[in-house]
């Protein structure tokens, strides 16, 4: 998993800085890479700190243990860490759930692009209709419909696609 993340992080950094000045891009690349590696080291450190905190409590926090923490029979409350992490993930997940599905500017760009594509498609259809002669009456109707069905069947059939 780490190798996969490493490839993605390096390629994203190259893509991110491909349109900036060379001198400032190198500085920003080092800063982003340094911050990325810092966050990668912070995760395990926080995990060990949480485990240490949870294991210092007795397995049942409501009971007073008769043994101390150095006794080999001591059992820490390992399960509290899972509860804390679950609550933390639910809080962050609910905050992320409040974001819109599509940002307003992106929706406007997508609508404009679809309008342009629709207009282009209408122009292409008009040009094609002007260029193509009409089919004779003997070829119109059921023969063309059957040909269309066979064409779509071949292109939707996974076994046929596997041969290519």
VENHURA-V626547 format. One record per run of one state. SS is the DSSP state (alpha for helix, beta for strand, coil for the rest). FROM is the first residue (numbers start at 1). TO is the last residue. Records with the same first field share a line. If there is no record, write none. Layout:
# VENHURA-V626547
SS: FROM-TO + FROM-TO
This chain:
# VENHURA-V626547
coil: 1-1 + 17-21 + 56-57 + 59-75 + 77-78 + 98-103 + 132-141 + 157-157 + 163-164
alpha: 2-16 + 22-55 + 79-97 + 104-131 + 142-156 + 158-162
beta: 58-58 + 76-76
